[in-house]
Amino acid sequence: MVRLPSLPLVAGVAVLAVSAGGAVTASGSGVTMASSGSAVEATQAIGSVAGQAISRRGVVVSRDHVRDSGEEETDPELIALAEKQMAERAAKLEEMRKAAEKQAAKIKENKWVLPLAHYGITATFGQYGLWASYHTGLDFNGDSGDPILAIANGTVTETGYDGAYGNKTVVTLDDGTEIWYCHQTAIYVSVGDRVTGGENIGTVGATGNVTGSHLHLEVRPGGGGPVDPFQAFVEHGIVP
């Protein structure tokens, strides 16, 4: 911005001009010169300086007005930076969306289902009763012939009669956990079959060491010792 001379400066120019050419006196109608020719020239010089100052002030105001109107060109580098940031944000959001979908699919795939449509819990894990030691599974009361459903995806790794367990089917889940379905009347699957959660794999019965028809279900992580099936169901999104 061009700086204009202040009014005191213009006045100072006037004083210098008068000093060079003559004195001025005030009257009712304005300012009159006390001397002749050189004073007139001084007056003309003052007028010229003042006119130039006013003219320059008008130009500066006009330039300020244009600047304030917001018509300056936008910096291309700022535009490029903003576009880059928007693209990075969009990519991050897409990455988060895909991760959420993958997790949801995993939860859905690993969610267990109940083995019977209609049942009552008659014995829980760790109880003592007719068994030689504490109860190793969860008993679902049902009528003989009721469908038994696979509780999750897996592969059939054992079928047949197993003493006190009666007719038994073992399904090994994808994570290595074995699920034992015991006391069956009928077995509908064979070793090597691939089953999915909710698929009918046999029927409720009263074979083996029982006092009535029911499904005895055991959960054995990694094919090892039994754990509480109730807790395992809860951890996989369902409460028996």
Secondary structure, DSSP 8 states (H G I E B T S, - for coil): ------HHHHHHHHHHHHHHH--EEEETTEEEESSSHHHHHHHHHHHHHHHHHHHHHHHHHHHHHHHHTT-S---HHHHHHHHHHHHHHHHHHHHHHHHHHHHHHHHHHH----S-SS-EEEE-TT--SSSSSS--SEEEE--TT-EEE-SSSEEEEEEEE-GGG-EEEEEEETTS-EEEEEEESEE---TT-EE-TT-EEEE-B--SS-SS-EEEEEEEGGG-S-B-HHHHHHHTT---
